[in-house]
Amino acid sequence: MFSLLKPKKIYIGIDISERSVEVVSIRRKGKILDIVGYGRQQIDGGVIENGKLLNEERLKKILKGVISTSVGNNENVKKVVALTVPGIEVSTETIPQSLFIEEQEVYNEIKNTVSKSLGIGRSNCLISYHILQKASLPNMKSVFVEAVEKDLLLPYLRVIKELGCEVSFVTFEGLAAVECLVPPGVEIPWILVDCGATKTRFTAFVGKTPYFSEYVSIGGDILTLELSRKLEITGDEAEKLKKEGVLKPKVKKVIQPFLTDLIKEFNSFKSTFYSHWGLTARGAVLTGGTSMMVGWKEWWNKKVDVDVMLAEPYIDFRSKIPELQLFINALGLAMKVESSDGRFGELLNDLDNEEKAALKKMELLLTVKSEDKEEKHGKTKEDKVMGKFEQFGKVVDFLLVSILVGGVGLFYLYKNGLISPLIKKERVDIGENGVSLRDEIDVAGNFTVGKDQEVKGMILAKEYSQPIVLTASGIKGIDGYAEGDVVVYNTTDKSIKIVGNSRLVTKDNILFYTQKLVSVPAHGSATVRIKCSQKGGIGDIEPQRLDFPGLADFGGAIYAENKEKLEGGYVEVRYIQESDVSEGLSSGVKLVEEKFMDLGWEFSSEDYFLVDKPLKIEEKSNSCKEKEGVEGEKSECNALYEVKALIIKKEDFEKKMSKLLEESVKKGENPREYTLKSFKIEIVSYKEEEGKVDLKAEAFFKRK
C-alpha cells in the first residue's frame, strides 16, 4: 500500500549548448516509453562562453522555465536527469597493449595523456573511456575517451541540484543521440553529422559504440554571415533567406564554397574511419538545427556516396514531438538515464568519494512554490479537479463540460474540441487602423491588455509603442508551413497559461498559432512551439526576446501592451451564434454523461445543468458603444457577470440568466431590440470546503 505513495519518476534529458537548451522528459508506462513534454529556449549571450558557465542564476531561471514547461510542477515526481554540457571533449587515444594488464595503469595513462592535451591539472580532469574492439595500430589498443574539466562541470551540476533534480548521467551530445537512433543489436558502421550553429561535428560509430570524433568550424552562423555580406542584406534577412532552402539559387551560389568544404571534410573523415579501423561507413545521419534547412538532406544525398537520412528515433512513442529532429540529443539523454536509472554516468564516476556523496544529495523531490498566492505547492484546486477529468483521456478544447466532484458540479469551457463545428471562423483583413470587424463577427469578452487598459472583443488598437519580434527557428515543416519555437517572457506577478491554438502575429503580419498548452511562470519565461497559419509563410522571426507585459489570453488570441501597428495580412476570429449555445451545452453535457457511464459513475444531464440553491448572479459591468454617425444610439453592448451557485435546474438557470442579460443591455428600453451574439462562462475559483464554484459569465449583444 505504501508503495503507492512513492514519487513517480520522470526521466529528463537536458542538452545545453552555448546558444540554446533543449529538454525532453519521458516516463515508462508498462513496457512503453511515453514523451511527457519537451521545450527549447535560446540562451542569452554572456551566460556561457567557451563552455564555461558565467551566469548561474540566469541559466537556472532559463532551465526552471523550460523544465516546468516539459514536466510541470508536480511535487510528487522525482526528476532524474541526464545531461550534456558544452566543454566536454572527446578523443581517441592509442595505448600500448602491454599496459592493459592492470586497469589502474590504463586509467593513469589515459588521464595523464588527456589532461596534458587539454592543458589542465590531472586532479581537475574527469574522464570516461571504453576500449574499442578494433585498434588503429599494431600492438596498441584504441580507447575512446570523454573528458571534461571538473571546475567547468560542477557549476552546471550545482544549477541542476538547486532545481531539485537528481543528475544521473553526463555525456557528450553524440553519445546521447545514438541512444534513440540505434536499436539494440545493430552493429553497422555509420557517421553522425551534427550540424550546429557554430560548428559541425562528425562522429564515427559501430552500432552504439563511438570510435572517433572531429569537428569543423562550419555551422549555420557562418552561412548566415556570408549571405548577409555577399547579398548586402541584414543578418535577420539573411537568416530568413537561409531557412528558405539550401537549393534556392541565390542561396546556393553564396554558401556553396562552405558546403563544398564541409563535404570534403566529411569524405576525409570517412576515409580515416576506413584507413585506421578497416570500417566502411554505410550511412550518415544528419542532426542539429542547421540540418533543418529546406533541401539540406537532398543536397547531402547528391554529394556523398552513402545513404543519408535525417535523425529519426527508432522507437515509437505514444506522443509525437513536432520536428523531433531538433530534440534528438535531449531525447537520447532521457532514454539513456531511463535505461541506466540508479547509477552515475561514467564521467561522474571519476569524482572522488566526497564529491560523489555531495552529488548524491541531489536526489531531492522538487516542491515548486507557486508565484501565485492562490496556489499551494504548484497545484490549485482547479488543477486537482482537472486531474480527475484527465482520466477520460486527452483533454479536448471548446468542450462544454459539467463534472460532478463530491456532489458539486463544475462547468468548464474549452476550445477546439468535439463541438468545434459550432465555432464559426471568419477571416478579417487588417487595415491601416487595425482590425475592422463586420457587425456579425464580434467576439464576446473583456480582457486586460495592460495594467489599466481594457480591450473589448478582438479589436486591435491603432498603434503600439514598440515592435514585437519572435524568437524562433523559423524552419518549414514537412507540409510547407513554417514552424519554430518562441520564447515568451511573463513580467507579471502570476503564472499564466497559454492555451494551444493561441495566435501570435509577427511584425510583417504573418499569423502563427501555438501547438500545445504552455505555462509561463511569474517573472519567468517558457518556450512555445508555434506553426504558421499560411503555407510557405515564414514571417519576420529574429533572435530577440518577446516580452508580454500583462499577458492575457482570450478566445484564441494573445495580446500584449506593447505591439506595433499592423497593416495588411489577416487575423482569424472565432465566435458562437446564439442558436449554437444551447446545442453546445447539450452536446457537452451529453458527452460527459457518456464518459461518466463508461467509468461506472452515475450522472444525469436531463434535469440539472450547473448548481442548486442558493443562486447568485451579480452584474459587474455593463457598457455600450455608440453607433457610428448616430449620436446617442447604441449599436453594441457588453455585459460582465459573476455567477455563484450550487446545483440548479437547467430551466431555472436559463430563465434567470436570460432575464438578467436582457435587462442589462439597455435599461428602460425594449430589450428585444438587441440579440445575444455570444457568451462565455468560465471558472473563477473552486471552494471544496464550502461546496461552491464561482463562475464568470461574459455576454455580447448586437442591435437588430
N, C-alpha and C positions, 0 to 999 in steps of 0.2 A: 504493500500500500504506500509506504513512504517513498518508494522509488518514483512514484508519480510526481513527487514534489521536487525531484531533481531538475535543475535547469536544462532545457534543451540546448543542443549545440548548433551553432551556425558557423560554418567554415568560410572565412573571408580571405580572398586574395587581394593584396594591395600592391599595385605596380606603380612605383614612384619614379619619375624621371625629373630632370631639372625644369621641365616646362609644363608637366601635367601629372595628374594622379588618376588612375583608373582602379575601380573597386568592383569586384563581383562577389556576391555571397551565395552559398549553396547550402542545402541540407539534404540529408538522406531520408527518404520515405520508403521504408522497406528496403527493397533492392534497387530502387530507382533514385537517382540524383535529381534534385529539382533546384532551379535557379530562383532564389528568394528575391534578389534585386541586384541592381548594378548602378554605377554612377561614374561620371567623368568630370573633372574640373581642371581648368588651367591653373598653373601656379605662377604667381607674380614674380617679376624679376627681383633679384636680391634675396630671395628666400633660400635657394640652393644654388651654389656656384662651384663648378669643378667637383661635384659630388659632395661637397661639404654643406651641411645644414647650418645656415647662418641665422635663421629666424624661427626658433622652435614654436613660439606662440602662434605665429601666422600659419605654419604648417598644421599645427594642432587644430586651429579653427577651421581650416580647409578640410582636413580629414574628418573632423567631427560632423561637418555638414554632409559630406559625401557618404560617410558610413551610415549616418542616420537615414539618408535617402535610400540606401540599398538594403538596410537591415531594419530600421525602425527603432523606436525607443522602448523596447520590451525588457523590463528589468529581470525577467526570468529566462533570459537567454545568455548562454555562455558563448562569447565570441572568441573563436580560435583563429589566429591569423598566420598566414604565410605571406612573406614579404620579399620584395626585391627593391633595392635602392640604387641610385647612381653611385658609381665609385667601386663597384665590385669588378675586379679584374679577372680575366681567365687566360690561361696559357697551357701549352703542352710541353712538359719537361721530359728530358731523356735522362734516366738514372741508370748507373751501372748495375747489371744484373746481380753482381756479387753482393750488393747491399741488401738484397731482398731476403736475406736470411733472417734478419731482425726487423720487425715492424718499426721499432723506435728509430732505427738507422734510416729507414726510408723517410719517416716523418721529419727527422732532423735535416736530412739532405734537402728535401723539398722546401722546408721552412727557411733554411739558410739561403737557398737559391732565389726564392721568390722575394723574400724581404730585401735582399740586395738589389734585385731588379726593380723593385718598387721604391727603393730609397728610403725605407722606414726601418725602425728598430725591430729586431726579432720578436721581442715581447709585445710589440704593438701590431703584430701581423696575425690575422686569423686566416687559417687555410682549411680547405676541404679538398679531397682528391680521390680519384679512383684510378686503378691500373687498367690500361687498355689491353685487350686480348692480342692485338697486333702491335708490334714495335716498329719504329721507323728506321732503326739501325741495328746491326748485329751485336749480340752480347749486351744489349741495352733493353731497358723497359721504358715504354712510353706511359706517362702519367698525365691525366687531365686534371688541372688544378684551378680551383676558385680561390681567390684571395681578396681580403678587404682589410683596410686599416681599422683597428679597433676603435680608435678615437673618432673615426668617421661614422662608424655604425652605431655606436652607443647613443648618440642624440636621437636617432630615429627610433631606437628601441624605447628610449625614455618617453617620447611622444606617444607611442602606441600604448605604453603602460598607463600613462595619465588618462588615456581614453578608456581604461578599464578592460583592455583586451589582452589575451594571452598570445604571445608570439611563440609559434611552434616551429617555424621553418624560415630560413633566409637563404636565398639563392639568386643567381643572375637570371635575367629575363629569358634567355634562350632555353635554359634548362626547365624553366617554368612552363614555357609554351608547349613543349613536347608532351607534357602530361595529358593534355586533352587532344593532341593532334595524332598521336601514335597509339593504336590499340595494343594491348598486351600481346606478346608473342611475335610481333612484327620485327624483323631484323634486317631490313634492306638499307643500303647506304643512301642518304639524301642530304640536301642542304637547306637550311633555314635562312631566308633572306629577310632580315628585319629592317624595313625602310623607315627610319625615324626622321625627326625634324632636322637634326644636326649631323647625323651620320647613318651609314648603312652597315649592319653587322652581318657577316656570313658565319654560320656555324655548321660544321660537318657532323652528321650523326650516323650511327648504325642503329636503327631502331630508336630507342630512347637514350642511347649512350653517346655523349658528345666526344668527339675526337680532337678537334681543334677549332679555333675561332679567330677571326680577324675582322677589323672594321676599316672602312674608308670614309674620308671626310666629305662625303657627298650625301646630302639629305634634302628634305623638302625646302628648308630655308634658303639654301643657296640657289635653288631653281627659281624661287620667288624673287630673290635679289637680282638674278641675271635677267629675268623678264622685265623687271622694273627698270633696270639700267639700259637694256637694249631697245626697249619699246618706248622709253621715256614716259612711263606712267608711274603712278604712286604704288607704294608697296601693297596697299589694300586692293587696288585694281589688279595688280599682278597676281596676288593670291587668289582672287576671284577667277581670273583668267586661267591660272594653272589648274584649278579644280575642274574647269570645263573639259579638260582632257589632254593627255599627252599626245594624242594623234591629231589634234587640231593643228592645221598647217602652220599658223604663225607662232604657236607654242612650240611645236616640234622643231621648227627652224632654229629657235633660240636655245633650247635646252638639249638638243641632240648631242653636242660635244660632251656634255656631262654624262648623259645616258650611255654614250659610246664608251667612255672611260669606265663607267660602272660595269658594263658588260665585260670589258677587258679584265677588270679585277675579279669578276665572278669566274671567268674561264680560267684565269691563273690559279684561283683558289681551288677550283675543281681539279685542275691538273696536279696541284700539290697533294690533294686527297689521294689521287691515284699513285703518284710517284713515291710518296712516303709510306703508304699503307696498302697499296695494291687494290684500292677500292674505287669502283666507278659509281659516281652518284647517279641514281636512276630518276631523280626528280628534284625540283626546287619548290619550296612553299613560301609564298610571299605573305608577310605580315607587317604590322606597323601602320601609322597614319598615312604615310605617303603612298602606300600600296592601294589606298582607296581612290586614287586619282582615276578618272574615267580613262579607259584604254591602257592602263598600266600593265595589267596581266597580258593583254593581247600583244603589246609591244615586246614584252619579255618572251612570249611564245615564238615570236618571229625571229628573235636574235640568239636564242640558246638552243642547244641540241638535246635538252632533257624536257620531260613533261613539267609544265608549270601550272600551279594551282594557287588560288587564294586560300589562306588558312581557314579551315572549317573543322570544328571538333568532331571526332568520330562518334561521340556518344549522343544519344537522343534524349533531350530534356523535355520535361512536361511543358516548361515555358521556354520561349524563344526570345533572345535578345535581338532587337533590330541592329543591323550592321555589326554582327557578332565579331567580325574580324578585328574591330577596334579594341576588343576586350580579351583577346586570346591569351595574353600573358597573365592577366589577372584571373581569368577563368582557370588556366592551368595551375596557378598558385593555389587557388581554392580547392581544386581537385587533389593537389599534392598534399595539402595539410589534412584533408579529409581522409586520405588513404594512409597517412602516417601519424594519425592522431595519437598524442600521448608521448611523443619523443621530440627531442630537439633536432633541428636541422644540423647538418654536419658542420657548417660554419660556426654555429653557436656552441657545438661540442668543443671547439678549441678555446673557449673561455675557461679560466681556472675555476676551481670549485666554489670559491667565494662569489665570483661573478655569476656562476650558474645559479647559486642559491638566491641571489638578488633577482635574477631573471625569473626564477620560479614564482616570485611574489607577484608576477604579472597575472597569475591565474585568479583574477578578481571578477566578480559579477559587476556589470555596469548598471548602475541605477542613475538614470539621467534625470536630473531635476529640471522640471519644465520651467521655461521663462515665463509662462503664463500662470498667474497666481491661482487661477481657477482649476489648474490641473495638478494632480498629485502623482509622483513617480512616472511622469511622462504619459499618463493614461487618464482620460476623462471618463466620466460615467457613460457618455455617449459612445466612446471608443469600446467600452465593455459590452454595451448593447450591440454595437456593430459586430463585435466578435461572435455573438450568438448568430447574427444574421449570416455571417460568412460560412456557417455550416451548410447553407443552401448551395454553396458553390461560388462561382465568380460573381462579384457584386456588379450589377448592371446599372447603367445610368438612365436618368429620366424615368425611373420606375416609381410609381406611387405605392408606397408600402405601409401597411399597418402591422406592427409586431406586438404580440402580447408577451410582456415580461412581468411576472408576478401580478397579473391582473391589470397591469397598466398598458394601455395602447399607445404606441408611438407612431408618429406619422413622418415619413421621410420622402423627400423629393430628390431623385437622382436624374442625371442627364444621360441621354443617348442609349436607351435600352429597348426593352421589348415594346414599349408604346411610342418609340421614336417616330413611326409614321404619322402620329398625331402632331408632331412638332413641325411646323411649317418653316421652310428655309427660303430666304429671299436674298438675291444679290443686290447690293446697294452701291451705287457709284459714289466715289469720294470726289467732291468738287472743291473749288477754291476755299470755300468757307467750312470745310469739314464734311461730315456726313449729313446728307439730307434724306430723311426717311419719308416715304409717302405715308399718307394718313393711316392706311390699313396695315402698316408694317411696324408698329411701335411695340416695344417690349416692356413688360412690367418691371418696376423695381427702382428703388433708390439705393445708391451705394456710395461710399465715401471715397473720393479720389485723393484728397489731401486732408490736412487736419480740420479745415473749416469749409472746404469746398465740397459741394454735393452736386452730382450729375444725375439727371433723370433718364432712364432708359439707356439706350446705347448711342446717344448723340455724342460725337466728339467735339470738343471745344475748338475754336478757330485757330488759336495759336498756343504754343507751349515754349517754354524758355530755353530748352536745350534738346539736341537730337538724341535719339535712342540708338545705340549700336549694340548688336547682339554678339556675344562671344560664342562662336560655333565653328565646327569643322567645315560646314558648308558643302559636304560631299553630295553626290547624287546617288539616290538609291537605285536598286536594280529596275524599278519601274519608271525611272526617269524623273522622279520627284526629289528635289533637294532635301537633304536631311542634315542634322547637326546637333550639337549639344550647346545649350545656353546656360550660362552661369547667372543665376538670379540672386540678387542681394536684397535682404529684408532689413530695413533700417528701423523697424518699429519694435515695440516692447513685447509683442506677442508673436508666437509662431503662426505661420499662415500656410494653409493648404491650397495648392494649385491643382485643380482637377484636370483629368485627361480631357483632351479636345478644347482646352482653353486657347484663345487666339493671341498671337503676337504679330505685330506689324512692323517690318523694318522701315528705315527712313526712305527707301525707294519703293515703298508701298507693296512689298511682297508679303503675303499673308502666310504665316506658319501656324501650326497648332501643336499643342503638347500631346505626347503619346501615352502618358500614364500619370497617375496621382503622385505628386511630389509635395513633401512638407518642407517649408523653408523656416528654419529656426529663427527666433528673435535675435536681431543683430547678427545674423549669420547668413549663410549662402547655401545654395544647392544647385546641382546640375540638372537641367531639364532637357529631355530629349524632344526635339521638335522635327516636324516634317512640313515641307512646303505644300500649299493647297493647290498649286497650279503646276502642271507638268513642265519640266525644263526650267523653272524659275529657281534661281539661287538666292537672289536678294543681296543686299549690301551688308555682309556679315564680316565684322572685323574683330581682331583680338583685343577688345576692350570690355570692361565690366559693365553690366547692365544693372542700374540701381532703380528700384521701385519704391520710392518713399510712399508710405501709406498704401502699400499694395492691397488691392481688393479684387475679388473675383465674383463675377455675377453673370449668369446667362450665357456662359461660353465666351466671355470677353475678359481680357485683363487690361486694367488701366493703371497709369502712373501719373503722379502730379506733374512730372517733367516729361513731356512728349512733344515732338516737333509737329508743325503743321503738315498735314497730309494732303497731297493733290494727286489726282489720278488714281488708278487702281480700283480696288473694290473691297468691301467687307461683306461678310455673310452674317445675317442676323436670323435668330430663331424666335418664333412666337407661337402662342397657343390660342386658337379661336375659342370663343365662348362655348360653342357646341362640343368642343373636344374635352372640356374639363370633366364633365360628368362621365363621359366614356372612358377617359383616362383613369378616373378614380375607380370605376367598377372593374376595369381591366387589371389594375394593380392589385386591388384587394382580392380579386378572384385568384390571381396568381399566387398570392401569399397563402390564401386558404388551401390551395392545392399543395403548396410546399409544406405547410404545417401537417397536412394529412399524410404526406409522404414520411414525415418524421414520427407519425403516430400521435400528434398533438391535436386537440380539438379546437376548432376555431370556426365561427360562423360570421360571414360578412353580410348576412341578409338584413339584420336589424341595426347593427352598430357600426359606426364609422370611426369616430375618434374616442371621446371620453364622456363619462356620465357626470351628473351634477356634483358640485356647483360649476356652472359655466360662466366664464367671464371673458368678454371681448372688449378691449379698450381701443379707441381710436387715438393714435399717437400723432398723426399729422394728416393734413388734407390740403392739397394745393392744386390750382388750376392755371392753365396758360390761356392767355387771351388769343382769340382768333386773329390772325394777321390781317391788318387793314380794317378791322371792325372793333372799335373801342367799346369795351365793356362786355363783349360777347366771348364766352369761354368756349374753347374748342376741345380741350383735353384736360383730364384731371387725374391725379394720382393720390391714392389713399393708403396709409400705412396703419396696420392693426397689430396688436398683440393679443394672442388668444391663450387663455389659461384655463385648463379644464381637466376633468377626468373623462370617463366614457360617456358619450352622448349618442342618442339615436341619430341616424343619418338625416332623417327628415327634419328633426328639430334643429340640427346644426345648420342645414342648408337654408331653412327658413330664417333663422336669426341672422345668419351671415348675409343673406341676400338683402334683408331689410336694412341692416346697418350700412351695407355698401351703397344701396340706393339713396338712403338719407344723407350720406356723407358727400355725395357727388356735388350737389348744389342745394343747400338747404333753402327752402322757401320757393323752389320752382319744381315743375313737374319732372320727377326723376326719369320718366320714360323717354325724355329727350336724349338720354345717354345710354350707351350699351357697353357692357363689360367686355373688354377685348382679351384680357388675360389676368391671371393672378397666380401667386406663388405662396406656398406655406412652407416654412422651414422650422426646424427645431432650434430653440434658443438655449434651453437647459433642461436637464432631467434630474429631478429630485427623488431619489429612490425611497428615502425615508418618509417623505410626505406623499408618495404615490402620485406625483404631479409631473406634467410635462408642459413647458412653456413653448408656445409656438409664435411665429411671426408671420402675418399674412400681408401680402402686398397686392394691390389691385390697380389696374389701369383701365381707363374709360375713354371712349371717343364719342363726340357728339354725333347723333344720327344725321 
